[in-house]
């Protein structure tokens, strides 16, 4: 595994220019990957479609719905008892059913996590694995400094070509394929570069 720097481009031509610029900047072509990232929810991880078995942020909705049904049914039954002179003996039953239904909806929504998981925007992703190159390694004192210099060079090339949503990752790019890329893993944005 190695460090990877990646950026998003809108058009395939822009991504191709970025790949060529990275090669011109001294990065090995076999360590550069360019591919399209589908919109969130369209990665076909399941036979019926979608990315996940359960939506992120919806883990607690079952408990919220149950609590809402109980509270709503109780409140609806009380309202139905009050309406019994007008609605008759079915007032408490209907009140309980309607209250339970509305309570379940409200309970589910209140248990939904409003904090969205960071996601990649659809588009062409250009990624480069940072292998230590001889020209950088000779010009710096330590491996950490070499890694930093390579990272800065890659980010400059990608930003100069209007790459957006720069991210850092760990992985392997082999023969132009990011073999362990997972679109569901939250990206680690490079500060100040998310567009």
Secondary structure, 3 states (H helix, E strand, C coil): CEEEEEEEECCHHHHHHHHHHHHHCCCCHHHEEEEEECCCCCCCCCCCCCCCCCCCCCCCHHHHHHHHHHHHHHHHHHHHHHCHHHHHHHHHHHHHHHHHHHHHHHHHHHCCCCCCCCCCCCEEEEEEECCCCHHHHHHCCCHHHHHHHHHHHHHHHHHHCCCEEEEEEEECEECCEECCCCCCCCCEECCCCCC
